[in-house]
Amino acid sequence: MAQFFDGMICMGYLMAAVYFFRFWRRAEELLFLVFGAAFSLFAVNSALIALEAPVDESKSWIFLFRVGGFALLILAILLKNLTQSQPRR
């Protein structure tokens, strides 16, 4: 049953990634591209968890995909905030 739910979570992440990539094509905003890539990494993480036998969370390399996704999200938000134009006085 847990594999079924991991598969559903993977599908949700892939849907979110597709939407972000679609928004990126419309707006050509780097933030959407990076968010799509991060959600793609989350989907890979979830798929690997669903396909592997019981995962020992303390010793698993699979969770590095999740760390990479969160690092991409933080980097994208920081870049967006640093590259915004300064308010006019």
N, C-alpha and C positions, 0 to 999 in steps of 0.2 A: 504494500500500500504506500509505503514511503517513496518508492521509486515513481509511482504514479504522480504523487504530489510534486516531486522534484522535476518531473517532466512538465507538469503544468506551470511551475515557476519558470522553467527554462523558456517555455513558449511565451510567457508574459514578458520576460526580458527581451526576447527576440522581437516581439511586437513593439515594445518601447523603442528598441534600437531602430527598427524600420521607420517609425514615426519621426524620430530625431533626424535620421538621414533624409527623410522627405522634407522636413523643415529646413535642413541645411541646403538642399537643392533650391528651395524657394528663396531663402533669405541670404544664402552664401555667408552665413555667420559661423565662424570657427567654433563657437560654443556648442552649437548643435552637432557638429561633426564629432567633437570630442565626447559629448554625451552619448552619441550613438556608438562610438567605439567602446566606451566604458560599459554600456549595457550589453554589448556583444561579449565582452569579457565575463560579465556576470552570467550570461547564458552559457558560455563554455564551462564555467565553474559548476553551474547547476547540472549540466548534462554529464559532466565527468563524475559528479557525486552520484547521479542516478545510475550510471553504468557500472560503477565500481562496487565491489563488495562492501560490507560495512566499513566506514571510513573512521580511522583513528585520527580525530581532529588535531591532536597535539603533535603528530608526526607527519602530517600529510602535506605534500607539495601542491595539491590541488587548490588549496586556498590562496596560493600566490596570485591566481587570476583575480580573485576578489580584491586582494590588496592592490593590484595594479589598476583595477577599475576605480577604486576609491581614490587612488593617487591621481588618476586622470581627471576625475571630477574636481578634486581640490585644485589641481593645476589650471583647469579650464576656468574655474570661478575666479581664481587669483588673476589670471591673464585678462579676463574680461573686466575686472575691477581696475586693474592697473592701466589698461589701454583706453579706458573711457576718457572722453575729453573733459577737461577741467571746466567747472561752471564759470560763466562769464560774470564779471563784477560790474 
